Amino acid sequence: MKKTMQSLILTGALLGGSAYSIQGVAQTQAKLHPNEAHKMAAPYENIGVPSGAYTMDKTHGYVTFSYSHFGLSNPQLRFRDIDATLVLDADVPENSQLNVVIDAASIDSGVDVFDEHLNSPDWFNTAKHGKITFKATGFTRSSAAAGTMSGDLTIMGITKPLTLDVTLLAAKLHPFTKVPAIGIEARGTLKRSDFGLGNYAPGVTDKVDLLISAEFHKDK
């Protein structure tokens, strides 16, 4: 069973619910022994979004990354073609599953000649390794609407663990489409050398900063 969104969905969905419910959970947790408080989950009746399959809105899904270029600039790059799916179990969130697939060739630096270089064997070698994937494996809550998500990231055919600090922005009916929607933001870091992308380090920093922001809408 995959522990992907767990209490993130439970507590974050309360953002669209009542402040009374959030306060009630906090008050109850405060009465518990400190070592037991983390086991207290938000009440299921306040979820606000139903179980089922959710798909990322491709017009509102962003995976960006940055690094230092010889201390002279901090390039901001992104991927333009991202697919992500969430299968939410609202009653037992630890059973939920999150999967992300990125078209590696959709990398976008804003400079065409650099994009060609990034697609070459010197970097992502997208002719051979066309997909980047992330499969979530667990989630630990740190506050009412935030936590740490762990998962497996695969780039260039190399799989390594990745940890992301996740914030649930909202879980509610979308104001236009009127379908259940979930919005998240995630931040993390990785070492590009772990994935065979260590060229020009340390001038070009090995450490890469990640920023992800995405909306998920419930499938009809």
N, C-alpha and C positions, 0 to 999 in steps of 0.2 A: 504494500500500500504506500502510496507516495504522499509525503507530508509537504505539500507545496504551499497552499494559501492559508491553511489552518486558521489561527486566530486573526490573521490579517483580514480575512473576509468577515469573520465574526464581528470584530470590534470596529473595523473601518466602516462597515455598513451602517453602524450606529451614527455615523456622521450625518446620514440622511434621516436619522430617527430623532428620538427625544434626548435632551440633555439629562433629564431625570434618570433615564436608563443607564447612561454612562456613569453618572454620579452614584447610582445604586450599586453598580458593579464595583466601583472604586471603594465605596464604603465597606462592602462585604469583604473585599480583598484585604483591606486594612485590618480587619478583625482576625485574619488568619495568621498563623505562625509565618514569619518571613520565608521559611523554606518551603511552605506550602502554597503561598500566594500565587506563584506562577502557574499553579494547576487550575486556578479558577478561570473558567471561560465565560464569555458574555452569553446572555440567554439567547437561545436559538430563535425565539419568537420575534426578535428584533432585527433579524437578518435584513429584510427589506428588498433582497434580490433572490430570485428562485434558483434552485439547482438546474443544471443542464449545461449544454455546450455554449461557450462564448468564443467569438472570433474577434481578433484585433481589427479595429477600424484602420484600414491602410492609409486613410487620409489624415489620421491622427495617431501615428505610431512612429517613434523616432529612436534610433540607436546612434549615438554620437560618441566620438572619442577624441582625446587630445593628448599632446606630449610636448616636450620642449625641444626645439630645433636649434641646437648649439647655443642655447640661451638667448637667441635673437628673436624668436617668435614662439607662439604656442598655437600651432595649426589646429583647426577644428574640422574634423572629418566626420562623415556619416555614411550610412548605407541607405539606399533609396528603396530597395525591394525587400520587405520584411513580411513574413507570415507568422502569426502566433495564435495558438488556441489554448483555451482554458476549459477544462471540464470540471465544473464546480459541483461539489456535493455540499449543499447548504446545511444539511443535518449533521454530517460527519466531515467537516472541511479537510481533515487530514487525509481523506481519500481523494481529494482533488488532484488534478494533473495539469501541468503547464509545459508547453513545448513551443520552441521558437526555431524557425528556419529562416536564414538570411541568404540571399543570393550574393555571394562574395564579389561577383563581377559588378554589382551595383554600387561599389564604393565610390564616394563622391568627395573629392578634395576641393572642388570648385575650380580646378585647373586641369584642362583636358590632357595635356602632355604628362602631368603627374599621375593622373588616373590610369593612363596606359602603362606607366612604369609600375604602379601598384598592382596591376593585373598580371604583370610579367613574372617569370620564374624567380626574379630577384626578390619578390615580395610574396603576394598571396597565391601566385601561380594558379589563377582561377580556371585555366583550361584543364587542369588536372584535379583541382580541389574547388569545385564550384559552390559548395554549400558550407555555411557556418551554422552550427546548431547549439542550442542550449536546452537542457532538460532538467527542470527543477526536481530536487530530491527531498527538500525539507524546508521548514520555516519555523523560526523562533520569535515570539513577540517580545518587544522591549518596551512598548508603551501602547496606549489605546489605539493608535493608528499607524504604528511603525514596527519594524522588526528586521530580522536578518534571514535572507533566503539563500540557500545553498543549492548548487546544481552542478551539472557536468557540461563544460563548454568544449566544443570540438572545432578547431581551426586547423587547416592544412592536414587533416587526417589525424591530428594529435588531440587527445582528450585530457583535460585537466579540470580539477575542481575550481569552482568560482563562487565567491561569496558576495552578495549584494545587500546593501542597506536599502530597504524598501519602505516607501510611504504610500499608504492608500489615500488617494485624494478624495474619492467619493465612491459610493455605491448606491445608485438610485435610478429612477426612470430618466432616460434621456429627454431633455426638454423639447426637442423637435420630433424625434422618431417615436417617443413614448414607449421604448423598449427598455428593459433592464440594462444598465451599463455600469461598468467598473473602471475607474481610472487609477493608474499607479505611476509612481516615479521611483526609479532605482539608481543607485550610484555604487561604484566599485572601482577597483584597480586590478590590473594584471601585468605580468611581465611578458612582453612580446617575444622575448627569447625562449620562453617556455613552449612556444608554438612554432619555432623555426623561423622567427621574424626578427632576429637580433641584429641585423645589419646596422652599421654606423654607431653602435653604442660604444661608449657612453655619451658621445657628442649629441646624438639623438637619443633621448632618454629611453631606457629599457621599460621604465614604468609608464603605463598608459592609464589615463583616467577615463572612466566610462560614465555616461549619463543616458538613461533610458526613460522615456515618457510614453505611455500608451493608454489608449482607451479600448476596452473590450465590450462588445455588444452581444446580447444574447441571441443565439440563432433562432430563427422562426420555426 
